[in-house]
Amino acid sequence: MTTIAYKNRQVACDSRMTSDGAIISDQYRKWVVRDDGVTFWLSGDASAHRRLMEAWPNGEIGSNHKGVNALAWDGTELFAVYVDEEGRISNCPHDLSEPMALGSGADHAITAMDMGADPRTAVAMAARRDCATGGIIRVSQL
């Protein structure tokens, strides 16, 4: 999967792609800007990332992609984006004053941020314990 961490208007995500427990790449770009300027940090099934970006904010991507989630920034608001069992997208506006983490290493990352870490360090700490997190850590400012 991956780890995405947000804190203090900064988002960090790793670049590891895995399949059935094997590392496929440590250079996969999970931070993508859509043509209209909406920025996504994507986690889960990489084959559904494009569908999620195209269908956001209110569409569906199909029921076989329920493990996909993301953060989406529209220039003014940050959303936690989830896909339910039927493939419908749901958006939860996020309070920018609160840290947040998504993905397989989320528990490790949020704990690191609770202890004072910035998002980059939080993702690095998650990578130490979560085998689906690793590679290049990319950081962006909102």
Secondary structure, 3 states (H helix, E strand, C coil): CCEEEEECCEEEECCCEEECCEEEECCCCCEEECCCCCEEEEECCHHHHHHHHHHCCCCECCHHHCCCEEEEECCCCEEEEEECCCCEEEEEEECCCCCEEEECCHHHHHHHHHCCCCHHHHHHHHHHHCCCCCCCCEEEEC
